[in-house]
Amino acid sequence: MPYSHDQLYDLSFSERRDWLSLIRTPTVGPAAFRDLLRRYKTAGAALDALPSLTRRKSAKIPSLSQIEDELAASEDLGVQF
């Protein structure tokens, strides 16, 4: 896996946003998330590749505003990343 346990705490805002976008994509479950990170090394690269990997025309990736709203709400609740 491209990230060690310690590196998970050092993700930038954009990396956290990409991770959340990837895991919130309806066609991506925990195993696919892991496999995509292994294959593409970053969640951003996996998101870029996702439309070409799905059988459907749209992967329905959540919008950046949806993800940023979710991150802001989490921080408002005291969640620490």
Sine and cosine of phi, psi and omega as CSV:
sin_phi,cos_phi,sin_psi,cos_psi,sin_omega,cos_omega
0.00,0.00,0.58,-0.81,-0.09,-1.00
-0.95,0.31,-0.23,0.97,-0.05,-1.00
-0.85,-0.52,0.73,-0.69,0.14,-0.99
-1.00,0.09,0.18,-0.98,0.00,-1.00
-0.84,0.55,-0.68,0.73,-0.02,-1.00
-0.92,0.39,-0.57,0.82,-0.02,-1.00
-0.93,0.36,-0.39,0.92,0.00,-1.00
-0.88,0.48,-0.46,0.89,-0.01,-1.00
-0.99,0.12,-0.14,0.99,-0.03,-1.00
-0.96,-0.27,0.28,0.96,0.00,-1.00
-0.93,0.37,0.69,-0.73,0.07,-1.00
-0.95,0.30,0.16,-0.99,0.03,-1.00
-0.85,0.53,-0.72,0.70,-0.03,-1.00
-0.91,0.40,-0.57,0.82,0.06,-1.00
-0.92,0.38,-0.67,0.74,0.06,-1.00
-0.88,0.47,-0.66,0.75,0.01,-1.00
-0.88,0.47,-0.69,0.73,0.01,-1.00
-0.92,0.40,-0.66,0.75,0.04,-1.00
-0.86,0.50,-0.73,0.69,-0.02,-1.00
-0.91,0.41,-0.64,0.76,0.05,-1.00
-0.87,0.50,-0.68,0.73,-0.03,-1.00
-0.92,0.40,-0.73,0.68,-0.05,-1.00
-0.95,0.30,-0.39,0.92,0.03,-1.00
-1.00,0.06,-0.07,1.00,0.06,-1.00
-0.96,0.30,0.82,-0.57,-0.12,-0.99
-0.82,0.57,-0.52,0.86,-0.04,-1.00
-1.00,0.07,0.03,1.00,-0.05,-1.00
-0.92,-0.40,0.92,-0.39,0.10,-1.00
-0.98,-0.18,-0.09,-1.00,-0.05,-1.00
-0.85,0.52,-0.69,0.73,-0.02,-1.00
-0.93,0.37,-0.67,0.74,0.03,-1.00
-0.90,0.43,-0.62,0.78,0.04,-1.00
-0.85,0.52,-0.76,0.65,0.01,-1.00
-0.87,0.50,-0.73,0.68,-0.03,-1.00
-0.90,0.43,-0.64,0.77,0.03,-1.00
-0.91,0.42,-0.66,0.76,0.05,-1.00
-0.91,0.42,-0.64,0.77,0.04,-1.00
-0.89,0.45,-0.68,0.74,-0.07,-1.00
-0.96,0.27,-0.69,0.73,-0.13,-0.99
-0.97,-0.24,-0.08,1.00,0.10,-1.00
0.96,0.28,-0.52,0.85,0.06,-1.00
-0.71,-0.70,0.42,-0.91,0.03,-1.00
-0.92,0.40,-0.57,0.82,0.03,-1.00
-0.88,0.48,-0.70,0.72,0.03,-1.00
-0.91,0.40,-0.61,0.79,0.04,-1.00
-0.90,0.43,-0.66,0.75,0.04,-1.00
-0.89,0.46,-0.65,0.76,0.02,-1.00
-0.89,0.45,-0.60,0.80,-0.05,-1.00
-0.99,0.12,-0.38,0.93,-0.14,-0.99
-0.81,0.59,-0.71,0.70,-0.02,-1.00
-0.86,0.52,-0.55,0.84,0.00,-1.00
-0.98,0.18,-0.22,0.98,-0.04,-1.00
-1.00,-0.09,-0.28,0.96,-0.06,-1.00
-1.00,-0.02,0.48,-0.88,0.01,-1.00
-0.97,0.24,-0.50,0.87,0.03,-1.00
-0.98,0.17,0.32,-0.95,-0.01,-1.00
-0.95,0.32,-0.45,0.89,-0.04,-1.00
-0.82,-0.58,0.74,-0.67,0.03,-1.00
-1.00,0.09,-0.15,0.99,0.00,-1.00
0.80,0.60,0.79,0.62,0.05,-1.00
-0.95,0.32,0.74,-0.67,0.02,-1.00
-0.84,0.54,0.53,-0.85,0.00,-1.00
-0.94,0.34,0.38,-0.92,0.03,-1.00
-0.87,0.49,-0.60,0.80,-0.01,-1.00
-0.91,0.41,-0.62,0.79,0.06,-1.00
-0.89,0.47,-0.70,0.71,-0.03,-1.00
-0.93,0.37,-0.69,0.72,0.02,-1.00
-0.90,0.43,-0.60,0.80,0.08,-1.00
-0.89,0.45,-0.66,0.75,0.02,-1.00
-0.91,0.41,-0.65,0.76,0.04,-1.00
-0.90,0.43,-0.67,0.74,0.02,-1.00
-0.90,0.43,-0.68,0.73,0.02,-1.00
-0.89,0.46,-0.64,0.77,0.01,-1.00
-0.89,0.45,-0.70,0.71,0.00,-1.00
-0.90,0.43,-0.61,0.79,0.05,-1.00
-0.88,0.48,-0.51,0.86,0.01,-1.00
-1.00,0.09,-0.01,1.00,0.04,-1.00
1.00,-0.04,0.15,0.99,0.04,-1.00
-0.94,0.35,0.75,-0.66,0.02,-1.00
-0.95,-0.31,0.71,-0.70,0.00,-1.00
-0.97,-0.26,0.00,0.00,0.00,0.00
